[in-house]
Amino acid sequence: MSEELQRQININLQLRRKLEKSRRDTVEYCAKWCEDHEMGLDRGQYVAGPAPSNRGYTHAGDGYAKGLRGIIGE
């Protein structure tokens, strides 16, 4: 019985590590997307478009990215 309990604990720890890695990867993906895109108006509709790579300014996506990374402590 003790061996089975230890086996279950090890499986649980392994799954938690995988879940945490997946969560961090997802948050980073979303943060990067926010940084790389900015919102604009097209015929009265908001649309996301690529942000210029050489921009010398910050936009709302930069703030969202910072907030998202705050979720995972980065």
C-alpha positions in Angstrom: 0.0 0.0 0.0 2.9 2.4 0.8 4.4 1.8 -2.6 1.1 2.5 -4.4 0.7 5.8 -2.4 4.3 6.8 -3.3 3.6 6.0 -7.0 0.4 8.1 -6.9 2.3 11.0 -5.3 5.0 10.8 -7.9 2.4 10.8 -10.7 0.7 13.8 -9.1 4.0 15.8 -8.9 4.9 15.0 -12.4 1.5 16.2 -13.7 1.7 19.4 -11.6 5.1 20.2 -13.2 3.7 19.6 -16.6 0.7 21.8 -15.9 2.8 24.6 -14.6 5.1 24.5 -17.6 2.1 24.5 -19.9 0.6 27.5 -18.0 3.9 29.5 -18.2 4.3 28.7 -21.9 0.7 29.8 -22.6 1.1 33.1 -20.7 4.4 33.8 -22.5 2.8 33.1 -25.8 0.0 35.5 -25.1 2.3 38.2 -23.7 4.5 37.9 -26.9 1.4 38.2 -29.1 0.3 41.3 -27.2 3.7 42.9 -27.7 3.9 42.1 -31.4 0.4 43.4 -32.2 -1.5 46.6 -31.7 -5.1 47.5 -32.1 -6.4 49.9 -34.7 -9.7 51.0 -36.3 -10.7 49.7 -39.7 -14.1 50.9 -40.9 -15.3 51.4 -37.3 -14.2 48.0 -36.2 -11.2 47.3 -33.9 -8.7 45.0 -35.5 -5.3 43.7 -34.4 -2.4 44.2 -36.7 1.3 43.7 -36.5 3.1 46.4 -34.5 6.1 47.9 -36.2 9.3 46.1 -35.2 11.3 49.4 -35.0 8.7 51.4 -33.1 10.1 53.9 -30.6 6.9 54.0 -28.5 4.9 51.7 -26.2 1.4 50.7 -26.9 -1.4 49.0 -24.9 -0.1 45.6 -25.8 3.1 46.2 -23.9 1.1 46.9 -20.8 -1.0 43.8 -21.2 2.2 41.7 -21.7 3.7 43.1 -18.5 0.5 42.3 -16.6 0.4 38.7 -18.1 4.0 38.1 -17.1 3.2 39.3 -13.6 0.8 36.4 -13.3 3.7 34.0 -13.6 6.1 36.1 -11.6 8.3 37.3 -14.5 
